[in-house]
Amino acid sequence: MVGLILLGVLALVVGGCVCVVWAGRGGPAWVRGVAAVTLALGDVVRGSERRRKRRRSLNGNPSGEG
């Protein structure tokens, strides 16, 4: 069951990446929409990772490990 969920997430990620590349080459409007959502979600994930690393460094663990 978990494997199926992970495969579904992987398919969504790969599909989003394909749409970003296709939109960069001038794809249809729906592809540009999917690409915009994919890029926005990537920004959210990167932002949360930065906040987590910053919080760890403030707690005295500058390496960001565990």
C-alpha positions in Angstrom: 0.0 0.0 0.0 2.8 2.4 0.9 4.6 1.5 -2.2 1.6 2.4 -4.3 1.4 5.8 -2.6 5.1 6.4 -3.2 4.7 5.4 -6.9 1.8 7.9 -7.2 3.8 10.7 -5.7 6.8 9.9 -7.9 4.5 9.9 -11.0 3.2 13.4 -10.0 6.7 14.7 -9.5 7.9 13.4 -12.8 4.8 14.7 -14.5 5.3 18.1 -13.0 8.9 18.2 -14.1 7.9 17.3 -17.6 5.3 20.1 -17.6 7.9 22.6 -16.5 10.2 21.7 -19.4 7.4 21.6 -21.8 6.1 25.0 -20.6 9.6 26.4 -21.1 9.3 25.5 -24.7 5.9 27.1 -25.2 3.4 24.4 -24.4 -0.3 24.8 -24.1 -2.0 26.8 -21.4 -2.8 23.9 -19.1 0.8 22.8 -19.2 1.9 26.3 -18.1 -0.6 26.1 -15.3 0.7 22.7 -14.1 4.2 24.1 -14.3 3.3 27.1 -12.2 1.8 24.9 -9.5 4.9 22.6 -9.6 7.3 25.5 -9.2 5.2 27.1 -6.4 5.2 23.8 -4.5 9.0 23.5 -5.0 9.4 27.0 -3.5 7.3 26.0 -0.5 9.3 22.8 0.1 12.6 24.7 -0.2 11.4 27.4 2.2 10.4 24.9 4.8 13.8 23.2 4.5 15.5 26.5 5.0 13.4 27.3 8.1 14.2 23.8 9.5 17.9 24.2 9.0 17.9 27.7 10.5 16.0 26.4 13.5 18.5 23.6 14.0 21.5 26.0 13.8 19.8 28.3 16.4 19.5 25.3 18.7 23.3 24.8 18.7 23.6 22.2 15.8 25.1 24.2 12.9 25.5 21.1 10.8 21.8 20.6 10.5 22.0 17.0 11.5 19.5 15.2 13.8 
